């Protein structure tokens, strides 16, 4: 219960930050071009700094095995999401967006502040692995929904800002390379900006969307249920049941972290990818908007349920 309360308090603070940029956008003091610029800073500077910083810790074999477990669980989660998304079986652009919305969560912008609140740097340490796996799937399976037949560039995949920092962080951790004190301070300063800047970006993208029409859209409600409740709970129950026979309780935290990463709202990439390819991003914006609002209730609920199981 305490963990759920902490998450709810954190989400309220995040909602306030979202509301600030939402209001400024409504007053035409901010716009989408500003959000794109802030997103660039987040993706290429702030989030990588946060991830690398979390890997600056003493070597521990159990934590290394935890990283391998986190990576395996993240892969399983995304395959499970792809399986659930098959519910939208008709081949249409709208259903493609709904499928991606089911599979891909806002695991960086939304999950990291929550994970840090609950687990400290451990949350970012294991959560960063989920983000790396997320990006591998997004830039292969996700892009394939809009660019059929186009080959994936291995170079672009490795240098992706969601993957490359994890590679660097893992190498620093395994080789036990400590960064200079001044560099660690710089990383800490940059990491501190993650939550407010990420929430400001979300608020700008949510400003043009109207809530009332979405309340009558049964398909959006269905996708929201899949994304925020069915998939994370199904994943947690199945994995907990299976792994209880193979792993010790010390790794239960890893299962919880991966579940929380998967319980976040629809990824903002569902807006950005179609838009960057010249396609309509309106449906993606609606799903991001609606699931973000609903997550204020569902994420504390998920945290509470995984704590009592």
N, C-alpha and C positions, 0 to 999 in steps of 0.2 A: 504493500500500500504506500509506503514512504517513497519508494522509487517512482511509482505512478504520480504521486503528488509533485515530486521534483520535476518530472517530465512536463506535467501540466503547467507548472509555474514557468518553466523554460519556454514552453510553447506560447504562453501568454505574452512573455517578453518579446518573442519572435513575432507574434501577431501585431504587437505595438509598433515594432520596427517596420513591418510590412505596411501597416496603416499610414505611417509617416510618408513613405515614398508614394503610396497610393494617393494620398491627399495632395502631395506636391505635383503628382502627374495630372490629377484632376484639375489643378489650378494652372496647368500648363507650364510649370516651372521645371519639370523633368519630362523626358520623352523616351521612346524606344531607342533612339540613337545613343542616348546616355546610358541606357541599360546595357546595350551591346558593348560599350566601352568599359563599363564596370565589370561585365562578364569576362572580358578579355583579361582584366587585371586579376580577377578571381581565379580563372582557369590557368593562367600562365605564371602567376606570381604567388598569390595568397594561399591557395589550396596546396600547391607543391611545397611551399615553405612549411605549412602545417604538417604535411605528411612526413617530410624529411626530418623535421624536428622530433616527431613522435618515435622515430627509430634511433634516436640518440640515447641508448641505454646499454647497460652491461649485458654481456652475452649470457643467455640462458637457453639450455637445450629444450626445456619445456616450452618456452616462448617460441622458439624456432618451429617446434612441432605444431604449436598453436597456429603459426602462420600457414603452415602447410594444410592444416585442418580448415582454416578460414578460407583459403583458396579453393579447396575441394568443395566446401559447403556453398561457396558463392557460385561455383559452376553448377552444382546441383540445383540451387535456387533458380538460376536463369533457365535451365532446361525444364524445370517444373513450371515456371512461368510461361514458357513457350507452349508447353502441353496444355495448360489451362486456357491460353489465348486461342487455342484451336476451336473454342466454342464459337468464335466469330468465323464461321467457315466460308461465308460468301466472299468472293474475290472482288472487293471494291476498295476505293481509296479510303472511305470512311472506316471500313472494317480494319484496314491496315493500321490506321491511327489507333483504333481501339485495341488491337492486338499489342502494339508497341506500348500503349499505356498500361496494359496489364503486366507486361514483363519488366519495364524499366522504371525504377523509383528514383526519386530525387535524393540519392544516397549521399551526395556530397554536401550540397547546400543545406539540406534539412537535417540529415542524420548526424553530421559531425558535432553540431552544438549539443544535441541530445546525448550522444555517446560520451562527450567530454563531461557533461553534467553527471552522468551515471558512473562512468568508469575511468575518468581522467584520461591520461595519455594512452592507457591500454585500449580505450575505445577507438582512438584514432589509429593506433598501431595495427589492430586487427581490422578495423573498418576501412583503412586505406587499401587493404588487399581486396575487399569487396569492390571498391571503386575501380581498381585496376581491371578486375574481371568484368565488371559492368562495361567498361570502355571497350574491352576486347569484343564482347558480344554486340555492343551498340554499333561499333564501326565495322562489323561483319554482318551479323544477322539483321541488325536494325537498318543499316544503309541498304541492304539488299531489297527491302520493301519498295524502295524508290529508284534504285539503279540496278535493274536486272541485267546480269551478264557482265557487269563491271568488276574487274579483279581487285582484290584488297591489296593495298600497298603495305608490305611488311615494315618498311622504313617509317611510314606515317603512323602505323599502329604502335611501334615501339616508342617513337618520339612523342606520342600523344601525351598531353599534360596530365592525364589521369593515370598513366602507366609508368612513364619515365621516372617520376619522383619516387615511386614505389621501388623500382629497380635500384635506383641510387640508394634509397633508404635501406633496403635489404642488404646491399653490398656493404654499406657502412656498419650495419648491425653485425653481419657475419664476420667481417674482417676486423671488427672492433676498432674502427677509425673514428676518433673523436674530433669533432670540428672545433676550431678556436672559440674561446669564450665570446669574443665579439661577434662571431658569426651566429652562435646560438642565441645571443641577445637579439640580433637582427631578425632571425627566424621567429623568435617569440613575439617581437613587435608586429611582424607581418601577420602572424597567426591570429593575433588579437583582433584583427580587422575582419576576419572571416564571417562571423555571424552577422554583424550589422550590414556589411556590404552585400552579402548574399540575400538578406531579407529585403534590402532596398531594390535589388534587381527583380525579385519576385513581385514586389508591390507595383513596380512600373508595368510589368507584363500583365498583371491582373486588373489594372485600372480600367481598360476599355471593355471588360467583360461584364455583362449584366447577370445578376444571380437569378432573378425571377423566372426567366424562360427555362433555365436549367432544372428548376425544381419539378417541371412537368415532363422532363425528358427521361423516359424509363431506361433507355440504353446507357445514358451517362450514369444513372444510378447503379445499373448493373456493373458497368466497368469499375465504378468506385468501390462497390462491394468486393469485386474480385481483387482489385489492387490493394485495398486497405485492410481487408479482413480475411477473405478466403485464402489467398495465396500465402500470406505470412503465417497464419494459424495452421494451415495444412502442412507447410514446410516445417514449422516448429514441432508439431505433433509427430510427424513421420520421422524426422531426424532424431528427436529425443528418444523415441521408442527404439529405433535401430541402434543408435550410438550408446545407449545405456548399457549395452552388453559388451562394448568394445573400448570405451574411453572412461577415464576417471572423472570425478566431479569437478576437478580443477579446470577442465576444458568446457564445462557447461557455460561459462561466461562467453566463450567464443560463439557457441550456438545462439546465445541471447543477442550478441552484437550483430551477427549476420541477420537474425530475424528482424531486429529493429531497422537495419539498413533496408531490408525488403518491405518494411511496413510504412515507408514514407510515401508522400503523394507522388503523382505522376511526374516523371523527370521533365525539366524544362527543355531538354533536348527534343522532346516531341513537338515543341514549337519551333525551335531553332533549325532543325534538320530540314523539314519540309520547306520552310521559308528560304533557307539558303539555296535550295534546289529549284526555287521559283514556283513552289506549290503553296496551296492555301494552308496557313497555320492557325486558322480560326478555331477549328475543332480541338486542336491540341491545347490552345489557350484556355478553352472552356473546361477541358478535363483537368488541366493544371490548377485552374482557379477553384473548381468545385472540390477536387480531392484535397487541396490545401486547406480549405475551410473545414471539411469533414475530418481531416487528420487531427484537428485540435481535440476531438473527442476520441477518435479511434486509436491514436498512438498511445495515450495513457492507458487505454483499455488493453491494448496488446501487451504493454509493459507489465501491467498488473497480472494479466493471465499467465505470462511466461514466468513470472516470479512465484506464482502459487502452484504451478504444475511440478 
